[in-house]
Amino acid sequence: MKDFRLFDITDFVLDEDFIRWVHEKKEEDETFWNNWLRQHPGKHLVIAEARRILESLKTAESPIPDHVVTYEVDRLMQTIRDQHEPTRLTARRRHIWRYAAAAAIAIILTVAGVKYIPFSGKPSTFKVSYASLTAERRLIEKVNTSNTPVHLSLPDGSSIELAPQSRISYAKNFDSVGTRDIYLSGEAFFDVARMPNRPFRVFANNIVTKVLGTSFSIRSFEADTTIQVIVRTGKVSVFTYNENPGKTAADAVSNPDEVILAPNQRLVYEKAAQKFQKVLLENPVMTLSAEADRNMVYDEAPIDKVFDAIAKAYDITIVYDTELLQHCTVTADLRHEPFYRKLDLVCRAIGASYEVIDGQVVIQAGGCD
């Protein structure tokens, strides 16, 4: 039985179970690792670094040639000799060391028969556009040529705020078909009527956003280099869709690169690199009633009570070491303060700091006496 508590970055990157989670994103793996991280928050930064390394690698059909392996090994060994203790490096030298580590991992994986090569940044894909998605379909199209948003009502009870210079299309039998599909060019905010048996999907160039009932916005203009999805309520899944011969939009299903997005999170998809990045909004809003904010006055309150209240109020995960901070208490008035100001005040009170990683807040602290 593996004891992941003893793993370092290299152990995680070489572990088959961890590799499967990062690259395949199966539901059972997501559940296991999310639960494991909640139980071992001190490993969050190690996990994040291991994921970054693995995500920089891409499956290949053939191993790296022997002469390339030899060259990379020699170069790596020289780099390691020059930089004995990566934990004490300057930011610039640590950056170099990380790339060397990634090269070493690629070589090890190749020799071991796991065929990975560094991601080239120029993936092969079919271009998906609004025109190609809607061609030769019997669709109803709505276009906003004005300078202000336009409110639209869909047959299923959902509503859309369509931004200027944007357009959507949907099937004429939208209210009777199984899956509710929308095709978007531009920007729109969706408030989706909940129908558990009829998923609601928005096709925006190369990405598909899938929900059952929630509210979110998508920005996907043809000229933009990125596509952005922001969730207001509920959760959505977002994945890429590559149109190719013999495949239609109706055939799209959840892909291995699926990303789950929660309230106060923004997902940015870089078209050229085909890469997702999940971040918190610059000014997260409370998802609970105003009463939750009015109750945020603390007098020697346990730190777990404070962090849990903030996390629930904004529906944002806050990861911290409960055992390390079990003796920490906070006296503060956090009412009417924005999210990041609340974090600043609490962290200052216990001598801690925080970092936002993959749409979550990770607390770094030395404990309290």
ABEGO torsion letter per residue (X at the ends): XBBAAABBAAAAAABAAAAAAAAAGBAAAAAAAAAAAAABAAAAAAAAAAAAAAAABBBBABBBBAAAAAAAAAAAAAAAAABABAAABBAAAAAAAAAAAAAAAAAAAAAAGBBBBBBAGBBBBBBBBAAAAABGBBBBBBBBABABBBBBBBAAGBBBBBBBGBBBBBBAAAAABABBBBBBBEBBBBBBBBBAABBBBBBBEABBBBBABBBBBBBBBAABABBBBBBABEBBBBBBBBBBBGBBAAABBBBAABBBBBBGBBBBBBAAAGBBBBBBBABBBBABBAAAAAABBBBGBBAAAAAAAAAAAAGBBBBBBAAAAAABBBBBBABGBBAAAAAAAAAAAAGBBBBBBGGBBBBBBAEBX
